[in-house]
């Protein structure tokens, strides 16, 4: 597959995050601290977006917003926590498209229903996923990467911030398009995955 096509495919594998919880008017009327739940580990893109917006949002609403990380299971742990909370009036959730769209198709049973249990507040961000490799890999471009991966007799492993995340699904698209033999190594967030990529523990991922 030509490199330009990979770029187009990767751009289509976008991670969309929206905010779910109470309408803004209701939030502004309640001055108790708000808990903003993020389904990824601290330090990743999802976490950074939440903390950046929460910082400005707290000033606008004149109330404290505490960002809480509950990584794992493609955001299902975070979504379940919010959906089953006994105090939903003070909860916000960063809803990755895993929660909003793909998880019902990937999991045979979920403890929550995004349409029923969550209310959309608005879109936060959309961004493309980019293929990155460990500095220990002897490759400098996409063609060299494919040649290297095809030459590995036992196949190759790749990292992701968790099963069912956009990063994971985008890599599965790459696997289908190239026929590469790949083994998925899921992490509990982008930050620990990137750390192992940089350290050469896992060779590559979409990020």
Beta strands, then each sheet from edge to edge (+ up, - down):
strand 1: 15-20
strand 2: 34-38
strand 3: 65-69
strand 4: 91-96
strand 5: 120-127
strand 6: 131-133
strand 7: 156-160
strand 8: 182-186
strand 9: 204-206
sheet 1: 3+ 2+ 4+ 1- 5+
sheet 2: 6+ 9-
sheet 3: 7+ 8+
end
